Amino acid sequence: MDTGERQPVFETGPRLALCALLQGADWVEFATARDLVGVSDSAISKHSRTLEEAGLLEIHKGSVGRRPRTWLRLTPDGRSALSSHLAWLTTLQASIDDTPDET
């Protein structure tokens, strides 16, 4: 993947927020990710599935005691894609900042 490559999978705020949250952690419990991203169970589930299908996110299901739990983490490709997307956004911001003001 080229540095600075735009990633359409990150075009929704919750997906980008979820990946940003996960990039600094190993595994994050589903409920924690949901609460920190600030979306519903169904929304975090849908976004995590999309990221998993793109190969950017890994989902692990298990239990704590008798309670089912789901954990999420970025794959190495996910970390790389996020880094590239953030570089692209930085480049985009720099090009906007360099645009002469026409007022």
C-alpha positions as CSV (number, residue, x, y, z in Angstrom):
1,M,0.0,0.0,0.0
2,D,1.4,3.4,-1.0
3,T,2.0,6.0,1.7
4,G,-0.7,8.6,1.7
5,E,-3.3,6.3,-0.1
6,R,-6.9,7.3,0.5
7,Q,-8.9,4.4,2.0
8,P,-12.7,4.5,1.1
9,V,-13.4,2.1,4.0
10,F,-12.5,5.0,6.4
11,E,-15.0,7.4,4.8
12,T,-17.4,7.0,7.6
13,G,-16.5,8.7,10.9
14,P,-17.2,5.7,13.1
15,R,-14.9,3.4,11.1
16,L,-12.1,5.9,11.3
17,A,-12.8,6.5,15.0
18,L,-12.9,2.7,15.7
19,C,-9.5,2.2,14.0
20,A,-8.0,5.2,15.7
21,L,-9.1,3.7,19.0
22,L,-7.8,0.2,18.2
23,Q,-4.4,1.4,16.9
24,G,-3.1,2.1,20.4
25,A,-4.3,-1.2,21.9
26,D,-3.9,-5.0,21.5
27,W,-7.5,-6.2,22.0
28,V,-10.4,-4.0,22.9
29,E,-13.7,-5.4,24.2
30,F,-16.7,-4.7,21.9
31,A,-18.6,-2.8,24.6
32,T,-15.6,-0.5,25.4
33,A,-15.2,0.2,21.7
34,R,-18.9,0.9,21.3
35,D,-18.9,3.3,24.3
36,L,-15.8,5.2,23.3
37,V,-16.8,5.6,19.6
38,G,-20.3,6.6,20.8
39,V,-22.5,4.5,18.6
40,S,-25.1,1.7,19.1
41,D,-24.4,-2.0,19.3
42,S,-25.8,-2.5,15.7
43,A,-23.6,0.3,14.3
44,I,-20.3,-0.9,15.9
45,S,-21.2,-4.4,14.7
46,K,-21.8,-3.3,11.2
47,H,-18.7,-1.1,11.0
48,S,-16.5,-3.8,12.6
49,R,-17.8,-6.4,10.0
50,T,-17.0,-4.1,7.2
51,L,-13.5,-3.6,8.5
52,E,-13.1,-7.3,9.0
53,E,-14.2,-8.1,5.5
54,A,-11.6,-5.6,4.2
55,G,-9.0,-7.5,6.2
56,L,-8.3,-4.5,8.5
57,L,-9.8,-5.8,11.7
58,E,-9.8,-9.1,13.6
59,I,-12.7,-10.2,15.7
60,H,-12.4,-12.7,18.5
61,K,-15.4,-14.2,20.3
62,G,-15.2,-15.9,23.7
63,S,-16.6,-15.7,27.2
64,V,-15.7,-14.3,30.6
65,G,-17.3,-16.7,33.0
66,R,-20.6,-17.5,31.5
67,R,-21.0,-14.2,29.6
68,P,-20.2,-14.1,25.9
69,R,-17.7,-11.4,24.9
70,T,-16.3,-10.0,21.7
71,W,-12.9,-8.4,21.3
72,L,-11.6,-6.4,18.4
73,R,-8.1,-5.5,17.2
74,L,-6.5,-4.1,14.0
75,T,-4.6,-6.5,11.8
76,P,-1.1,-5.5,10.6
77,D,-2.8,-4.5,7.3
78,G,-5.3,-2.4,9.3
79,R,-2.5,-0.5,11.1
80,S,-0.8,0.1,7.8
81,A,-4.0,1.2,6.1
82,L,-4.8,3.6,8.9
83,S,-1.3,5.1,8.9
84,S,-1.6,5.6,5.1
85,H,-5.0,7.1,5.4
86,L,-3.9,9.5,8.1
87,A,-0.9,10.5,5.9
88,W,-3.2,11.2,3.0
89,L,-5.4,13.4,5.3
90,T,-2.3,15.3,6.4
91,T,-1.3,15.9,2.8
92,L,-4.8,17.0,2.0
93,Q,-4.8,19.4,4.9
94,A,-1.4,20.8,3.9
95,S,-2.7,21.4,0.3
96,I,-5.7,23.2,1.7
97,D,-3.5,25.3,4.0
98,D,-1.2,26.2,1.0
99,T,-4.1,27.4,-1.1
100,P,-4.0,31.2,-1.5
101,D,-6.9,33.0,0.1
102,E,-9.0,34.6,-2.7
103,T,-10.8,37.2,-0.6
